[in-house]
Amino acid sequence: MKRYFILLFALLSMVPVYSRGRLRDYSICPGIFKPGENNAITDVNGVKVGHVTLVSGDDIRTGVTAIIPHEGNIFQQKCPAALFVGNGFGKFAGATQINELGNIETPVVLTNTLSVAEGIKGLVTYTLNQRGNEKVRSVNAVVGETNDGKLNAIRKRVVTEEHVLQALANAKSGPVEEGCVGAGTGTVCFGFKGGIGTSSRVLPNSLGGYTVGVLVQTNYGGILEIDGVQVGRKLGKYSFRESVEKEEELSPDGSCMIIVITDAPLDSRNLERLAKRAFMGLAKTGSIASNGSGDYILAISVNKDNLIDSRTSYYFPTLLHNDSMSPLFEAAIEATEEALWNSLFAATTMSGNGITVEALPVEQVVKMLKK
C-alpha cells in the first residue's frame, strides 16, 4: 500500500497544472442571463473543442485550439457566419470568403502568429479526408492567431500540421479546458498570464430559449476591468502607467480572437451585428483595441434548419426578425466578457524565454469585487 501511494504521488507530480478556477467558482456571477450547463461554447448543441498544448524546455510555450461547429460534414453543410474586425493588426485566414459568401466551410483553428500556415494545412487535410469530399478541389480554411512570442520561441515554429489534426481529433463536447492550454498556452493579457476562456448564455424561453457560446484566445492589453471594478488600476498594472504615474509602463498592444456560436437562426447580416456586440464585451474588460492589436470576432450560426447544403440549388432559411436580436446582443456581450475574465482566472504563472508572467492574483481580485 505504501509503495502504491508513492507511485501515485510521483505520477501526479509529473502532471503540469495549467489551470485554476473560474469566475463563478468565487460566487461572482456577472450579467442577467444564466449560463448553460458547462458555461462554455460547447453548451451550443454539437459544438466541440480540442486542444494541443506544447510546453518544452525553457522556451516552447504554444499550441493549437480547434472548434468544430457541428457534427456533420461542414464543407457539405456550411454554417452561416460573419467576421467583424475591431482592429486589423493580425492575420485571419479565410476572412475574404467569409465576408463574400457569408459562411464557413471548415472548423475554426486558433494558434500563434507564425503557425497560421500550419493551421491551414491541417484544415485542408482534415476536409479533403472527410467522406463525401472526394471531389473537393478548394478549401477555405478558417484560422485565427495571436502572437505568443513573449513566452514562446515563436521563430522556432514548432506547431505542425499533425498538431492541428490532433487538436481536431481531440475535440469533444462538455467542459472545456481553459487557461494555459492550446492556443492560449503562451499568451499574455493585461500584463498577466492570459489564455483560453469560454462562457455561454441561455435565453429564457420567452426570448426564444437560444444559446450563445463564446470562446476566446486572450493576448491583449489596456486597463483591466472586471464586473465594473477598475482592477488594473487598483493593482497598479495598466497601460500608459509610466506617463500617468511615472511608473513601469505596460504595452496596450496584443490581440484577441473571439469565436461566437449560437443555435439561433441567423444569417450573415445579423451574425455580423452579433459579432459587433461581442466586441462591446471585449471593451467592457478594459481593452482599447490599440494600434498594435488584432481583434477579430467570428460569429457562427449552427441552427440545423439553416445549414447551407451544397448539393441543393436553393436555400430557404428561417430567420429571426431584427426586433428579436436584442436579447442575443446582451447574451453575446455577457458571454464574451465572462469568457475573457475566465481566461485570466484559469491561467497560471508561466515562465518562458527567460521571462516570467505572473497569473492574475485571484484572491486579491475577488476581495475587490466583493466589496
GITALIN-V646342 format. One record per backbone hydrogen bond with DSSP energy under -0.5 kcal/mol. NH is the residue of the N-H (numbers start at 1). CO is the residue of the C=O. E is the energy in kcal/mol with one decimal. If there is no record, write none. Layout:
NH/CO/E, NH/CO/E
This chain:
5/1/-2.0, 6/2/-2.0, 7/3/-2.2, 8/4/-2.6, 9/5/-2.5, 10/6/-2.1, 11/7/-2.3, 12/8/-2.4, 13/9/-2.2, 14/10/-0.7, 14/11/-0.8, 15/12/-1.3, 16/14/-0.7, 18/16/-0.7, 20/346/-1.7, 25/22/-1.1, 26/23/-1.6, 27/24/-1.7, 28/23/-1.0, 29/27/-0.6, 30/28/-0.5, 34/202/-0.6, 43/40/-2.1, 44/41/-1.5, 45/43/-0.6, 47/44/-2.1, 48/68/-2.3, 49/172/-2.3, 50/66/-2.4, 52/64/-2.5, 54/52/-0.5, 54/62/-3.0, 55/53/-0.7, 56/60/-1.6, 59/56/-1.0, 60/56/-2.0, 61/59/-0.7, 62/54/-2.4, 64/52/-2.5, 65/110/-2.4, 66/50/-3.1, 67/108/-3.0, 68/48/-2.8, 69/67/-0.6, 74/72/-0.9, 77/73/-2.3, 78/308/-2.0, 79/104/-1.7, 81/102/-1.8, 82/299/-2.0, 84/297/-2.9, 86/84/-0.7, 86/295/-2.7, 87/295/-1.0, 89/293/-1.3, 90/88/-2.0, 93/143/-2.1, 95/92/-1.3, 98/94/-1.9, 99/95/-2.4, 100/96/-2.2, 101/97/-2.9, 102/97/-0.5, 102/98/-2.1, 104/79/-2.0, 105/140/-0.6, 108/67/-2.6, 109/142/-2.2, 110/65/-3.0, 111/144/-1.7, 113/146/-1.0, 115/112/-1.9, 116/113/-0.8, 119/115/-1.9, 120/116/-2.3, 121/117/-2.4, 122/118/-2.6, 123/119/-2.1, 124/120/-2.6, 125/121/-2.6, 126/122/-2.6, 127/123/-2.4, 128/124/-2.8, 129/125/-1.8, 130/127/-1.2, 133/130/-2.1, 136/133/-1.7, 141/139/-1.1, 142/107/-0.7, 143/93/-1.2, 143/141/-0.7, 144/109/-2.6, 145/91/-0.5, 146/111/-1.3, 148/146/-0.8, 151/148/-0.7, 151/186/-0.6, 152/148/-2.2, 153/59/-3.4, 154/152/-2.4, 156/153/-1.9, 157/154/-1.4, 164/160/-1.5, 165/161/-2.3, 166/162/-2.2, 167/163/-2.3, 168/164/-2.1, 169/165/-2.3, 170/166/-2.1, 171/167/-0.7, 171/168/-0.7, 172/49/-1.9, 179/196/-3.1, 180/18/-1.9, 181/179/-2.1, 184/181/-2.4, 185/182/-1.7, 187/184/-0.9, 189/192/-3.3, 190/220/-3.0, 192/189/-2.2, 193/358/-1.8, 194/187/-1.5, 196/179/-2.4, 197/216/-1.8, 199/214/-1.9, 201/212/-2.2, 202/34/-2.9, 203/201/-0.5, 203/210/-3.1, 207/204/-2.0, 208/205/-1.7, 209/204/-2.0, 212/201/-2.8, 213/261/-3.2, 214/199/-2.8, 215/259/-2.2, 216/197/-2.9, 217/257/-2.1, 218/195/-2.6, 219/255/-1.5, 221/252/-1.3, 223/286/-2.1, 224/222/-0.5, 225/285/-2.3, 226/229/-2.1, 229/226/-2.1, 231/229/-2.3, 232/224/-2.7, 234/230/-2.0, 235/231/-2.2, 236/232/-0.5, 236/233/-0.8, 237/232/-2.6, 239/222/-2.0, 240/250/-0.7, 241/238/-1.2, 244/240/-1.9, 245/241/-3.6, 246/241/-0.6, 246/242/-1.1, 247/241/-0.9, 250/238/-0.8, 254/292/-0.9, 255/219/-2.8, 256/294/-2.3, 257/217/-1.8, 258/296/-2.4, 259/215/-3.0, 260/258/-0.5, 260/298/-3.2, 261/213/-2.9, 262/300/-2.3, 263/211/-1.4, 266/264/-1.4, 271/267/-2.1, 272/268/-2.0, 273/269/-1.4, 274/270/-1.9, 275/271/-2.5, 276/272/-1.9, 277/273/-1.2, 278/274/-1.6, 279/275/-1.6, 280/276/-1.0, 281/277/-1.4, 282/278/-1.8, 283/279/-2.0, 284/280/-1.8, 285/281/-0.5, 285/282/-1.2, 286/283/-1.7, 287/282/-1.3, 288/221/-0.6, 293/290/-1.9, 294/254/-1.0, 295/87/-2.4, 295/293/-0.8, 296/256/-1.8, 296/294/-0.7, 297/84/-2.7, 298/258/-2.6, 299/82/-2.8, 299/297/-0.5, 300/260/-2.6, 301/80/-2.3, 302/262/-2.6, 306/303/-1.7, 307/304/-0.8, 308/78/-3.0, 309/307/-0.9, 310/76/-2.2, 310/308/-0.7, 312/309/-1.5, 319/317/-0.6, 320/265/-2.1, 324/321/-1.7, 325/322/-2.0, 328/325/-0.6, 329/325/-2.1, 330/326/-2.1, 331/327/-2.3, 332/328/-2.5, 333/329/-2.2, 334/330/-2.6, 335/331/-2.7, 336/332/-2.1, 337/333/-2.4, 338/334/-2.1, 339/335/-2.1, 340/336/-2.3, 341/337/-2.2, 342/338/-2.8, 343/339/-1.7, 344/340/-1.0, 345/341/-2.6, 346/342/-2.6, 347/343/-1.1, 350/357/-2.1, 352/355/-2.9, 353/58/-2.2, 354/58/-0.6, 355/352/-1.9, 357/350/-3.0, 358/356/-0.6, 360/344/-0.6, 362/360/-2.0, 365/361/-2.3, 366/362/-3.1, 367/363/-1.7, 368/364/-1.5, 369/365/-2.5, 370/366/-2.3, 371/367/-0.8, 371/368/-0.7
